[in-house]
């Protein structure tokens, strides 16, 4: 019997965060991005990581890139 529990966390890539910063501030907070690269967990950024770098209120959405032509 396979009982796998999936936990849905808000996780984004660094580029998702950069896009959100551009939308909100018109520029990327490079210092915060550098900090995020140090605190990110398993290659993804989560809400707690954003709080650690002072951007907990940033509205980040995962962007699915549609490459179909």
C-alpha positions as CSV (number, residue, x, y, z in Angstrom):
1,X,0.0,0.0,0.0
2,X,1.5,3.2,-1.2
3,X,0.5,6.2,1.0
4,X,2.2,9.3,-0.4
5,X,1.1,12.6,1.0
6,X,1.7,15.6,-1.2
7,X,2.1,19.0,0.4
8,X,1.4,21.9,-1.9
9,X,3.9,24.7,-1.1
10,X,4.3,28.0,-2.9
11,X,7.5,27.4,-4.7
12,X,9.1,29.5,-7.4
13,X,12.3,29.8,-9.4
14,X,14.6,32.8,-9.1
15,X,13.3,34.0,-12.4
16,X,9.7,34.0,-11.2
17,X,10.8,36.2,-8.4
18,X,12.7,38.6,-10.7
19,X,9.6,38.9,-12.9
20,X,7.4,39.7,-9.9
21,X,9.9,42.3,-8.8
22,X,9.9,43.9,-12.2
23,X,6.1,44.1,-12.1
24,X,6.0,45.6,-8.6
25,X,9.1,47.9,-8.6
26,X,10.0,48.3,-12.2
27,X,13.4,46.8,-11.4
28,X,15.0,43.7,-9.8
29,X,16.4,44.0,-6.3
30,X,19.7,42.4,-7.0
31,X,20.8,42.2,-3.4
32,X,17.6,40.3,-2.5
33,X,18.1,37.9,-5.4
34,X,21.7,37.2,-4.2
35,X,20.4,36.5,-0.7
36,X,17.6,34.3,-2.2
37,X,20.2,32.2,-4.1
38,X,21.9,31.5,-0.7
39,X,18.7,30.7,1.3
40,X,16.6,28.9,-1.4
41,X,15.7,25.3,-0.6
42,X,16.3,22.6,-3.2
43,X,16.6,25.0,-6.0
44,X,13.3,26.6,-5.5
45,X,12.2,29.7,-3.6
46,X,9.3,29.6,-1.1
47,X,7.3,32.2,0.8
48,X,9.6,31.8,3.9
49,X,12.7,32.6,1.7
50,X,11.0,35.8,0.5
51,X,10.3,36.8,4.1
52,X,14.0,36.2,4.9
53,X,15.1,38.7,2.3
54,X,12.5,41.3,3.1
55,X,10.1,40.6,0.2
56,X,7.4,38.6,2.0
57,X,4.7,40.7,0.5
58,X,5.8,40.2,-3.1
59,X,3.2,38.6,-5.2
60,X,5.0,35.9,-7.1
61,X,3.2,33.6,-9.6
62,X,4.7,30.6,-11.2
63,X,4.7,31.3,-14.9
64,X,4.2,28.4,-17.2
65,X,6.1,29.1,-20.4
66,X,4.2,27.9,-23.4
67,X,6.7,27.0,-26.1
68,X,4.2,25.6,-28.5
69,X,4.3,27.4,-31.9
